[in-house]
Amino acid sequence: MENKVTEKEWEMLQKATPALESSIDNEMQEAHDSIDNVSDGSTASYYELPNNASELQHLISHKNMNAQMGEIFRSCYRYGIASHSDQLRDAKKIKFYIDAEIERLETWSK
């Protein structure tokens, strides 16, 4: 079966082609620009400390962390150096709170 295009259809396609090409070019440029703005992991703005942050609680508040995430953050920071908590205890605490956070997300974030 042969597809045939009428002369009128061909003219419409020819008129539409530049607009389509321009649209595709714009979309490709936007995609390219977004790739150029992707962080390499070492320069991302989300790694910058907020002004006047001088302790962990400032960072926890700035990032609006919930209780589980705050405990994980604190435990990671003091990992194995607090007199009351060795590395194994800290690791178990981190696991406990991450499991609680996963359960919270799976249960309540639907």
C-alpha positions as YAML, in Angstrom:
chain: A
units: angstrom
residues:
- id: 1
  name: MET
  ca: [0.00, 0.00, 0.00]
- id: 2
  name: GLU
  ca: [1.45, 3.30, -1.04]
- id: 3
  name: ASN
  ca: [1.07, 6.49, 0.99]
- id: 4
  name: LYS
  ca: [0.25, 9.43, -1.21]
- id: 5
  name: VAL
  ca: [0.35, 13.04, -0.13]
- id: 6
  name: THR
  ca: [-1.74, 15.57, -1.93]
- id: 7
  name: GLU
  ca: [-0.17, 18.76, -3.19]
- id: 8
  name: LYS
  ca: [-2.05, 20.77, -0.55]
- id: 9
  name: GLU
  ca: [-0.80, 18.45, 2.24]
- id: 10
  name: TRP
  ca: [2.75, 18.74, 0.91]
- id: 11
  name: GLU
  ca: [2.56, 22.54, 0.97]
- id: 12
  name: MET
  ca: [1.24, 22.47, 4.55]
- id: 13
  name: LEU
  ca: [4.10, 20.20, 5.61]
- id: 14
  name: GLN
  ca: [6.65, 22.50, 3.97]
- id: 15
  name: LYS
  ca: [5.19, 25.53, 5.75]
- id: 16
  name: ALA
  ca: [5.14, 23.73, 9.12]
- id: 17
  name: THR
  ca: [8.67, 22.33, 8.87]
- id: 18
  name: PRO
  ca: [10.60, 25.51, 9.86]
- id: 19
  name: ALA
  ca: [8.41, 25.99, 12.95]
- id: 20
  name: LEU
  ca: [8.88, 22.35, 13.95]
- id: 21
  name: GLU
  ca: [12.63, 22.56, 13.40]
- id: 22
  name: SER
  ca: [12.78, 25.73, 15.48]
- id: 23
  name: SER
  ca: [10.77, 24.12, 18.27]
- id: 24
  name: ILE
  ca: [13.04, 21.06, 18.25]
- id: 25
  name: ASP
  ca: [16.13, 23.29, 18.26]
- id: 26
  name: ASN
  ca: [14.79, 25.22, 21.25]
- id: 27
  name: GLU
  ca: [14.02, 22.02, 23.17]
- id: 28
  name: MET
  ca: [17.47, 20.63, 22.40]
- id: 29
  name: GLN
  ca: [19.12, 23.86, 23.56]
- id: 30
  name: GLU
  ca: [17.11, 23.82, 26.81]
- id: 31
  name: ALA
  ca: [18.13, 20.20, 27.42]
- id: 32
  name: HIS
  ca: [21.76, 21.07, 26.71]
- id: 33
  name: ASP
  ca: [21.59, 24.08, 29.06]
- id: 34
  name: SER
  ca: [20.14, 21.94, 31.84]
- id: 35
  name: ILE
  ca: [22.98, 19.44, 31.41]
- id: 36
  name: ASP
  ca: [25.49, 22.30, 31.66]
- id: 37
  name: ASN
  ca: [23.93, 23.28, 35.03]
- id: 38
  name: VAL
  ca: [24.18, 19.81, 36.55]
- id: 39
  name: SER
  ca: [26.49, 19.76, 39.54]
- id: 40
  name: ASP
  ca: [29.58, 17.61, 39.60]
- id: 41
  name: GLY
  ca: [28.86, 17.01, 43.28]
- id: 42
  name: SER
  ca: [31.58, 19.28, 44.58]
- id: 43
  name: THR
  ca: [30.16, 22.69, 43.70]
- id: 44
  name: ALA
  ca: [26.43, 22.35, 44.31]
- id: 45
  name: SER
  ca: [24.79, 25.19, 46.19]
- id: 46
  name: TYR
  ca: [23.10, 22.69, 48.50]
- id: 47
  name: TYR
  ca: [26.53, 22.00, 50.04]
- id: 48
  name: GLU
  ca: [26.97, 25.62, 51.08]
- id: 49
  name: LEU
  ca: [26.38, 26.35, 54.74]
- id: 50
  name: PRO
  ca: [23.67, 28.88, 55.56]
- id: 51
  name: ASN
  ca: [24.81, 32.22, 56.93]
- id: 52
  name: ASN
  ca: [25.26, 32.27, 60.71]
- id: 53
  name: ALA
  ca: [25.17, 28.46, 61.03]
- id: 54
  name: SER
  ca: [27.58, 27.56, 63.80]
- id: 55
  name: GLU
  ca: [26.26, 24.25, 65.10]
- id: 56
  name: LEU
  ca: [24.48, 21.13, 63.89]
- id: 57
  name: GLN
  ca: [21.08, 22.26, 65.15]
- id: 58
  name: HIS
  ca: [21.26, 25.27, 62.81]
- id: 59
  name: LEU
  ca: [21.77, 22.93, 59.86]
- id: 60
  name: ILE
  ca: [19.00, 20.59, 61.02]
- id: 61
  name: SER
  ca: [16.61, 23.54, 61.32]
- id: 62
  name: HIS
  ca: [17.75, 25.06, 58.02]
- id: 63
  name: LYS
  ca: [17.04, 21.79, 56.18]
- id: 64
  name: ASN
  ca: [13.75, 21.36, 58.08]
- id: 65
  name: MET
  ca: [14.72, 17.82, 59.09]
- id: 66
  name: ASN
  ca: [12.22, 15.73, 61.00]
- id: 67
  name: ALA
  ca: [13.18, 13.96, 64.25]
- id: 68
  name: GLN
  ca: [14.47, 10.80, 62.53]
- id: 69
  name: MET
  ca: [16.64, 12.69, 60.06]
- id: 70
  name: GLY
  ca: [17.96, 14.97, 62.81]
- id: 71
  name: GLU
  ca: [18.99, 11.97, 64.93]
- id: 72
  name: ILE
  ca: [20.68, 10.34, 61.93]
- id: 73
  name: PHE
  ca: [22.54, 13.56, 61.15]
- id: 74
  name: ARG
  ca: [23.69, 14.00, 64.76]
- id: 75
  name: SER
  ca: [24.74, 10.34, 65.05]
- id: 76
  name: CYS
  ca: [26.72, 10.49, 61.80]
- id: 77
  name: TYR
  ca: [28.49, 13.66, 62.90]
- id: 78
  name: ARG
  ca: [29.57, 12.30, 66.29]
- id: 79
  name: TYR
  ca: [30.11, 8.74, 64.98]
- id: 80
  name: GLY
  ca: [32.32, 6.94, 67.48]
- id: 81
  name: ILE
  ca: [33.59, 10.03, 69.30]
- id: 82
  name: ALA
  ca: [30.97, 10.57, 72.01]
- id: 83
  name: SER
  ca: [32.05, 9.06, 75.34]
- id: 84
  name: HIS
  ca: [28.66, 7.43, 75.84]
- id: 85
  name: SER
  ca: [28.40, 5.92, 72.36]
- id: 86
  name: ASP
  ca: [30.90, 3.78, 70.44]
- id: 87
  name: GLN
  ca: [30.74, 3.21, 66.67]
- id: 88
  name: LEU
  ca: [28.59, 0.10, 66.95]
- id: 89
  name: ARG
  ca: [26.03, 1.85, 69.14]
- id: 90
  name: ASP
  ca: [26.00, 4.84, 66.76]
- id: 91
  name: ALA
  ca: [25.61, 2.55, 63.73]
- id: 92
  name: LYS
  ca: [22.69, 0.75, 65.38]
- id: 93
  name: LYS
  ca: [21.10, 4.07, 66.26]
- id: 94
  name: ILE
  ca: [21.48, 5.30, 62.66]
- id: 95
  name: LYS
  ca: [19.93, 2.04, 61.39]
- id: 96
  name: PHE
  ca: [17.04, 2.32, 63.87]
- id: 97
  name: TYR
  ca: [16.21, 5.87, 62.78]
- id: 98
  name: ILE
  ca: [16.62, 5.19, 59.05]
- id: 99
  name: ASP
  ca: [14.30, 2.19, 59.37]
- id: 100
  name: ALA
  ca: [11.79, 4.43, 61.19]
- id: 101
  name: GLU
  ca: [12.07, 7.04, 58.41]
- id: 102
  name: ILE
  ca: [11.59, 4.43, 55.68]
- id: 103
  name: GLU
  ca: [8.52, 3.09, 57.49]
- id: 104
  name: ARG
  ca: [7.16, 6.63, 57.86]
- id: 105
  name: LEU
  ca: [7.61, 7.32, 54.16]
- id: 106
  name: GLU
  ca: [6.15, 4.00, 53.06]
- id: 107
  name: THR
  ca: [3.18, 4.29, 55.42]
- id: 108
  name: TRP
  ca: [2.30, 7.97, 55.46]
- id: 109
  name: SER
  ca: [3.62, 9.47, 52.20]
- id: 110
  name: LYS
  ca: [1.09, 7.91, 49.86]
...
